[in-house]
Amino acid sequence: MNESEGRINSARMGQMPEGKLLLTLAVPMMLSMLVQALYNIVDSVYVARVSEDCLTALSLVFPAQNIMIGLATGTGVGVSSLISRALGANDRERAGRVAGNALFLCLCCWGLMFAFGLFGAEWFINTQTDDPQIRDYAGSYLKIVSMGSVFLYFEICFERFLQSSSLTKFSMWVQIVGAVTNIVLDPFFIYGWCGLPAMGTAGAALATCIGQAVGAGLGLYFHKKHNREVPLGVRYFSPSGHIIGGIYKIGFPSIIMMCIGSATNYIMNRLLISFTTTAVAVYGAYFKLQSFFFMPVFGINNGLIPIIGYNYGAAKVERIHRTIKYGVLYAAAFMVTGFLLFELIPQVLLMAFSPSQEMLDIGVKALRRIAPHFPIAAFCIVAGSACQALDKSVLSLISSCMRQIIALVPSAYLLSLTGDVNNIWWCFLIAEIVSLIFSSFFLKKTLHDVDKRLKT
């Protein structure tokens, strides 16, 4: 793509009708996220066929893995927003400096996770269970994905470069190719196909890292070949405290929210395992299934953030408002679909995980009691992303804290005192109602401040 094409591509961010523009940017990301969701489910389906303990092990790993992903996606939110603003202000040089600092941060994040994998992975798992078999399954998986996370960070980084320039079809292919590579390799490493050793959960982790490596390599190739709006070179790879501060001013709340989510999952795992390990397996299965509906919503957010960032930089207030409205509408469509499926066919959904009768008994009640919070979450997720893109990340953070720390965890604990594990699942609906109250107030305040700032 030449520079003239790049200007046309960037200009549409401020001119194309908002609903159409959001779909143009979001649909490729939604498709790629759906592939990611499929990969998440297939990963768990494969290991569940080894044993229920393997599925439980992945559930125990999830909080730590979520932090790893949170570092990547949170940094990516800041990078995407700053690059979009730079392009909206026609500052290509600044866009290049942001990209260079993003690559530097990838190495820093990987260093942290490598150290965790080496020194903290086994300790983390041991704090959740005394079962030696589950410890072994979970520990080997977590070590491999932590120490090999360098590919995850670079893959997500290049995706954000492409998305910020509205080259979302290439970002889509990065995710799809990486996820498909993982899916294809899973059975070879997990079950020992074609003479390979049967590695169980460790094999799933190895396939994950290889898939991320393929995605990172493809992302670099697409960026170098097609992305002329965001220059990349040695001269841009110079750490800048100002730029890094700007990235994390926007992205840090996302990281904190993911960390809070991880802490919540960790506490929930410990709470559920006090009843039965099967409840933890159900919790893990739920998170895999809900990703089919939440991941596309996050894809909508990934399209929404650069549009808002561009039009914020270009001082186009009405386009910001309309983009948010379309974002809520599209997100709600996915979440209502998820709600209906969870309520109507929970048994069918759970059969993918080769469930025991106990897992089915607990899981059917769990899915039906969790599902009502889906439509509410559609608004809350979009509202939080809008606040982040408009320099009000702290408000999104507060809303998330109120949801998970003040509402979800305490309500889960209180419900557990009833002595019935099935009552615990109501905590999701309670927490989402609390989040709705705060998200509505904060979004209204943020838009009021933006209107006042840009119209004066």
C-alpha positions, 0 to 999 in steps of 0.5 A: 500500500502506497502513502496515497492509499494510506491517507485514504485508508486513514481518512475514512476513520473520520468520514465513513458512516459510523455504523458501517465503519465500525463493522468494516473495522470490527468484523475482521477482528470479530471473526479472528476473535471467534477463531480464537474462541474456537481455539480456546474451546478446542484446547479444552475439549482435547485435554478434557478427553484425557481426563477431567483432571486435565480440564480442572488443571487448565481452569487453575492455570487460567488466572495466571494466563489471564494476567499474561494476556492482560499485559499484552492486550492492555499495552495494545489498547494504549498503543492502538489509541496513541497511534490512532490519535497520531494518525488522526492528527497527521503525525506519522513520525509520532506513530512510528515512535509509539510503535518502537516503544511498543516493541520495547515493552513487548520484551519487558513484559516477556521478561516478567513472565519468563521469570514467573514461569521459571520461579513462580508457576509451581507455587501458584498452582500449589496454592490452589490444590493439593492433588498431585496429578492436577498440580503436575498437569497445571504446572507443566502447562503454565511453565511453558506458556509463561516462558514462551510468551514472547510470541504472544506479546509480539503477535498482539503488538503487530495486530495493534499496528495493523488495526490502528491503520484500519488494516484489520483484514491483515490483523484478522489473518494473523489471529486466524493463522496463529489459532489454526496452527494451534488447533492443528498441532494440539492433537499431535502433541497432546495425544502423541500422534505420528510417533510424537510423545503424548504430552497431555497439557504440556503438549497443549501449551507447546502447541499454543506457543508455536501458534503464537510464533507463527502469528507473530511472524505473519504480523511482522510480514504484513506490517512491513509489506502493507503498513506505510502509515506506521513506520518501523525501524531502528531509529524508532526503537528508543524508549521514551518515558513520555510515550510509555507513560502515555501508553499506560495512562490509557492501557494500564487500567485494562491491565489492572482490570485483567489482574482483578479478573485473574484475582477473582478467578483465583478466589473463585477456584479456591471457593469452588474446589472446597466443594468439589474439583468438578465445580472448578472444571465447570467454571473452566468450561463456562469461560471457554463457552462464554468466549464465543460471545465475549470475544466478538464483543472485544473485537467490536471494542478493538474496532471502536477504540481506534475510531473514537481515538481518531475522531477525538484527535480530529475533534469530531464529537458527534462521530464519537457519540454515534460510534458508541451507540453502534458499539452497544447495539452490535455488542448486545446482539451477540450477548442476547444470542449467548443468553438464549443458547445458555438458557435453552441448550446448556446440556448440548454446550457442555457435551463438548467437554466429555462431562461426567454426570456430576459435571452435567448436574452442576454445569446445567444449573451454572450456565442458566444462572450465569447467562442473564448477566450477558446482555447487561455486560454488553453495555458495560464492556463498550462503556468501559472501552469508550472511557478508555479511548477518551482518556478516562481510563480510571473510571473504567477501572473503578467500574471494574473494581466495583463489579469484581472486588466489591460485588462479585467476590463478596456475593460469591462468598456469601452465597457459598455459605448456603452450602449449595455450590449451585447458588454461587453462580448468581454472583455474576448477575449481582456483580453485573447489575452493580457494574451497570450502575457505575458504567452508565454514570461514568460514560455519561460523565465522560461524554459530557466532559468531551463535549465541553472540551471539544466544542469550546 
